[in-house]
Amino acid sequence: MNHLSQPLNPISIAEEILQLATSVISDPGVVTDPFVLYDAKNKMQDLCSKMLQSTLGRLEYTILLAESCQESSALGFVNALGIPDIIGDDAMSLAELGEKSGADIRFLAIAMSCLAKHDYFEETGGFGSQVYKNNYNSEVLRENHPESVKDAVGFVCDEGFKATSYLLEASKLPLKQEKRLPAVNVAFGFEKSVFEWMSDQAWRGKRMGKAMQQLHKMANGNVVVDYPWNNLASPIVDVGGGIGSLEMALVKDECNSSLEFTIFDIPTTIENAKTNWKSHSTPASTQITFVPGNFLAASLNETCIPQGQPTYLIRHVLHDWTDDQVVTILANVREAMLAAPKPGVIPKLVLCEMLLQESSSRFVRTTSMQLLALNNGITRKEAEMVRLVERSGFYVEKVHYMRSVDSIIEARPV
């Protein structure tokens, strides 16, 4: 066993954390290069994990990692009951919370205790009083909080959590039409795609849409500012654009207000997008159009992808599909690009995807598990994604890195 590497000394790790913190802050409260700070934040996560490992030892740390699913369950349970909203700005006893939520107080007591260890909620009167109020952490679970992640937590701890618990069963299923039934299908017992399943259940589809907005705001908020969107030629066709979450974020910046967008997705999603945009205030110069279709259809006309436009955007789509399906999607988009071309215009493909890198954060790794469980999705490395783009008849011009889990690949049709 001597050939195995030994854990680092926690003092050495603490010194590295301190050195990293001081290296990115030149003066108190003055941050250096924001990209350096972003990289430092990711490295800090890794160092904190190493600190915990070296302090607890490999046995306790491994069991703690295995039991982290119980903490996720506690968070999902309390969130689904709406406990933060029930508490509001007041303090409430466990008995009151049980009465208002309809949940057995024994269940609540254990879940609240589990979350309290992570500094969610404050137990007024000290440990054992079982009178709780919201604190800095728990208030983001309130529905109307400006930084709410209630729907994101609901989605992750419901569909996401249950789906990943069935990965073992799904991994042993036989191939069906060149693709295994995803774990989410096994978990919830349906045959259709997860997107159709969620669309059929209005509350799931609505929660998923809001969850994606909240997750992207948390992990990809800088995508809006770290890439020159206003340099793209309009109209921009967002293939698989969902309800247009990215566009909603982009048009808030005046420099993007003149951009025109066409959101393309399956018919049910497009109807949801139209409803969502009716209540969304946008600059008068912004033009949004909606086109229903299917980017995996057998022919270009059947896909209904808008043809001959200068810019085509694909964001958070390709990770949901197999390599062959990705090539089919990209080939269909390429065909639409080159149909009815405008004189002097060379259309551009903009891929916005989460790419797996050695320095990728814990969030990227856990999200990769969730993508796998929900639709056999794949978080690809940059080289793997570039190969698929080139295989589909494009050449890659540039890869943009941002202070986010996403990167952007720019490509042109060959």
N, C-alpha and C positions, 0 to 999 in steps of 0.2 A: 504493500500500500504506500510505500515511501515515495513512489514515483508520482503520486497525485499531488497537485498543487495545494498548498495550505491556505486557509483564509487569511486575508490581510488583517493587520493589527488595526483595531478601531481608532486608535490615536492617529495612525498614519492617514486613515481615511478622513478623520475630522480635520487634520491639518490641510489635506487636499481640498476639502470643502471650503475651508476658510480662505485658502489661497485663491480658489476659483471666484469666491464672492468678492474679494478685494480687487481682483484683476479686472472685473467688469464695471467697477464703480470707482471713478477717479477721485471724486469728492463726495461727501455725504449728500445723497439725494440726486447726484448727477450721474446719469447712466451713459456709458460709452456707446459705441456703434450698436444699434438695435439688433442687427443680425448676430453680432457677437453675444449679446445678451440672450437672444433666443437659443443659440447653441449651448450657452452656459446653463440655461434652465433645463434643457434635456440632459446634459451631463450631470447636473445636480440630482436629478431623479435617480440616475444610475448609482451615483455615489451614496445616496441615502439608502438605497436598497442594499448596497454592499455593507453599509454601516450596520443595518439591521441584521444581515446575515452573520457578520463577524461578531456581533454582540450576543445573538441568540444561539448561534451554532447551527450546523446544518440540519440536525434532526428537528429541533423546534421550529426553525424557519420553514422547513419543508411542510410540516404539518400545518403551520399557520397559513402558508400559501394555499394548501388544499382546503382549509376551512374558510378562506376568504369568500367562498361562495355563500357561506352563511351570513356574512356581513352584507353581501349583495341582496340576499333574501330579506334581511331586516329592513334595508333601505327601500326595497320595492314594496314591501308590506305596508310600511308607514306612509309611503308616498301614495300608494293606491287608495288607502283609507282617507287621504286628504288631511292627515293630522296637522301639518303646518298651517293649512288654511283654517281648520277648526280652531286652533289656538289663536291665530291672528295676532293682534297686538297685546293680548292679555296673557294671563297665566292660568293653567287649568290642571285640575287634579286628574289622576289616572281614571278615577271613577267617572268624572265628567266626560273625558275623552272616550271612554268605553260606551257611555250612553249616547253621545252624539254621533259616534262612528258606527255603532252597532257591533263592535268587535269585543270579544271576550277580553277582559282586562288582564288575564294571565298571559295571553299572547302579546298584548301591548306592552306589558311590563318588561318582558324579556327582549322584545325588539328595541324598545326605547333604551334599555340598558346597553344593548350591543352598540347602538349608534352613539350613545353618550361617550363611549370610550374614544370615539373619533371626533369628539367635540361638536356633535350635532344636538341641538337643544340645550337648555340650561335647566338643571333641576334646582328650582328655587328652594331655599331652606336647607340645601345641602343634600348629600347622598342619603337616599332612603326616604326622602320626603314625598316622592312621587307626585310632585307638582311641577309642571313643565311650562317653560315659555320658549319662544323662538330665540335664536341667537344669530350671529353673523353667517354661520354655515347653513343652518336649517331654513333661513328665510328665502333662499334661492329655490326651495321646493314649493313655494307658494305660487299659485297660478298666475297672479297678476304682478308679480315682482318683475321689474325691468330686466333682470338677469335670470329669469326663471329657467330652470332645467327640468321642470316637473314632467313634461311630456317625454323628454329624452330619457329620464330615469325610468318612466313608465314603460317605454318601448324596450330599453336595454334589459330591465328586470323582468319583463314579461316575455315577449316573443324572442328576444335575443337570448335570455337566460335559459328558457325552456328548450329552445332549439339546440343550443350547444350541449345541453345535458343528454341529447340523443345522437351526438356525433359518432359514438361507437357503433350503434345500430346502423346508422346511415352508411358508415364506411364499409360495411359488409354486405350492403344490398347489391344485387346484380345491376349491371349497366342496362339502362332502358333508353333506347334511341340515342346512344352514345353519351348519355348523361345519367348519373345516379340521382335518385330522388333525394332532394336536400333534407337535412336533418329536421328542418322546421315542418316539413310535410309529415314526417314520422311522428313528431311531437304532438302536432295538432290534428293529424288525421285527415288530410285533404290531398287531392291529386293535382290541382291546377298550380300555376305559378304563385309565388308568395305575393307578387304585386296584384294579381287578379283577386286572390283570396282577401287581401286587405281592402281592395276597392269594393268588394262585395259587402264588407262589414264597415259601414260608414264611419263608425267611431274609431276603428283601427286605422283606417285610411287617414282620417283627420289627425289622429294622434301622431301617426308616422310623419305626416307633412310638417307638423309643428316640431316634432323631435328632430328632424333633419335640419330645420332652421336653427334650433338651439345648439345642436352638435357642431354645425358648421361655424356658428358664431364663436363657440368656444375654441375649436381647433383650427379654424381657417379664416378667422376674422381679418387677418392681414392679406388674404388673397385679393381683396378689393383694392388695397393701396400698394401692394408690392409688385403688381404687374400693370403695364400701361394699356389698360383696356381702351382708353379713348383714342389710341392709335390704330385700332382695328377698323376695317372698312365695314360700313353697315349696308344692308341689315345683317345682323348676326343670327344665324340659325342655331338654336340651342337644341341639339338632338338628344332626346331623353331628358328634357329640361325640367320634368316634374311640374311643380306649381310655379316655377320661376323664382326660387329663393335667391339665387345669385343675382338675378336681374333686380330684384327688390333692393338688395344691398347696394348694387352698383349705382342705381339712379338716384340714391340719396346724395351722392357727390355731384356737385354742379358740373364738374369737368366731363362727366359721362352723360349728362342730361340730353345731349343731342343724338345719342346712340339709338338705333332702331333694333328691335329684337323680334324674332319669331320663335315661339316656344313650341317644340314638336314632341309629342308623346302619345301614349295610347289614349283612346277616346275618353275613358272614364277620368283619367288624370287631367286631361285637357279641360273637361267640364269643371273639375275641382279648381283648376288654375284660374279659369274665368271668374268663378265665384270669389276666389281669394283676391283677385286683382280689382274687383269692383269696389272693395272696401279699402283699397290701398291707394294712398295719395301719391301721385307722381308728377314730375314737372310736365308742363303742357307740351314741351317739345319732344318728350319721350313717346315713342310709338311701340306698342306691344301688339303683336298679332299671334293667333293660336292656330295650329294645324294638327289635327289628329292623324295617326297612322301607325305603322309597325315597321321599325327599322330592320326586322329580320324576315320580312316578306320575300317571296321568291323572285319578284321582279321589281325594277325601279318604280314603275307605275303603281304597283300594289303597295309599295312602302309609303307612298305619298310624301316622301321627303321633298321639301321645296328645292327646286332646281336652279342652277346657274347663279347662286348667290356668292358674294365675295368672301364670306367668313362662315365657317362651320365650327361650332363649339360642342365638344362632348365632355361632360363633367360627371364624374362619379357614376359611370355607366359600365365601362369595360370590365371593371373588377367583378361584376356580377355574372360574367359569361366565360365559357371555355375558350381556349385559344382559337379553335375553328370558328366559333360563333363571333368572336371579336373580329376575325378576319372578314367574315360575312358582313358584319355591321359596317366596318371601315370601308369595305369594297362598295357597299351600297351608297355610303356617303360620298365616296370618290366619284361614283357614277353620276350622282346627283350634282356634284360640283361641276363636272365637265359637260353636263347636258345644258344646252342653250347658253353657252358661255358668252360673257360680255366682252367686247373688243378691248384688248389691252389689259384685262384683269386676270391675274393668276390667283385663283382662290387659295385661301389659307385654312388649314386645319389646326385648331387649338384644342389640345387634350389637357384637361385638368384632372389629375389622378393622384391618389395616395400611392407613393412608391416606397418600397421597402429598402431601407439602407442600414448599414451597420449601426449608425447613430440614431436610428428611429426610436421614438419614445415608447414607453410602456403602452400608451393609448393606441399607437399604431399596431402593436402586436396583439392587444386584446380585441381591437376592432377587426383585425384579420381573422381571428377565430369566429367572430360574429358573422362576417361576410361569408365564410365557409359554411356555417350552419344555416344561414338564411337562403342562400341560392347557389351553393357550391362555389362561392366567389373566391377570387384569388387576388391577393395583394402582390403585385409583381415587382421585381427589381427593375431598375431603369433599363438595363441591357435587354431584359426580356420584353419590356414594352416596346422598346425601339425596334426589336426584331419583328414584332407583330405589325407595327406600323409600316415597316419597309416591305414586309411580305404582302401587305395589302395594296401596294402600288404607290407608296409615298416615299419621299426622302425627308429626313429630319433636318431642320435648319438650326434649331437651338433648343436647349433645355433651360428653363428658368427655375431657380430655387427661391423659395419664399420663407417667411417666418410663419410657417404653417406645416401641417402634415402633408399638404398637397404640393406637387410640382407641376409645371406647365411645359408641355412639349409642343413646339411649333413645327408643322410639317407642310409640305406642298405636294400635290400629285405629280408623279413622274410623267 
